[in-house]
């Protein structure tokens, strides 16, 4: 993606007169865009041909710092092409300071590094999957309710040192609290003890959209299992690089990091609703 694709996009714009229409949407950095087209058409994002389902549904996601102008290309059965443009609203991200992280976690030794690389490769390959399911197209639910202790995109400082931004939403809850699948999914990764993320689950919602749960104390499902929205899949823990028990829920569209909170109602509304129902 990036500059290379943008210049190709500009060329296409010049050739396909009047075909590129900026669509007015409420998309932002970190959001997921679900589109519809004729199922006979191809959809390309940069050099990636993305899956179009039988009913014409396709999806793409935009990273934390994604360029505000995004393009995709429709290729019709007769070979004609049309460039589409999506405008993203910019986001502002918080700064979060975390102290008290163990030295071994801050400065992994060479053995740890070997392990971390191997784990990262396995996580990446789970996120590369492109399953035909369209579970992402239905509304998501929160995996649990509780105070939000970390938000998507915040710039993090661990023991004063700047580190990668935080990509998940953290919900604080005691160890052992049950967490449910936020949408139907196929479990593509289930490991009890990764170096940074501890007990880790990856749930695939189709077309490259996946949820990851981190720092779990207990996994209740296995890789390959099909789970339903609302099904208990794991328990909250404090495993990996954490300072206390919480669920870290992350979402991806392939390698692009998505903000899960854009797919669910505000936590305050869900908690208020729970009180009414009790
Ligand atoms: Zn987190």
Boltz pocket constraint, residues with backbone or C-beta under 6 A from the ligand:
constraints:
  - pocket:
      binder: B
      contacts: [[A, 150], [A, 166], [A, 168], [A, 169], [A, 170], [A, 247], [A, 248]]
      max_distance: 6.0
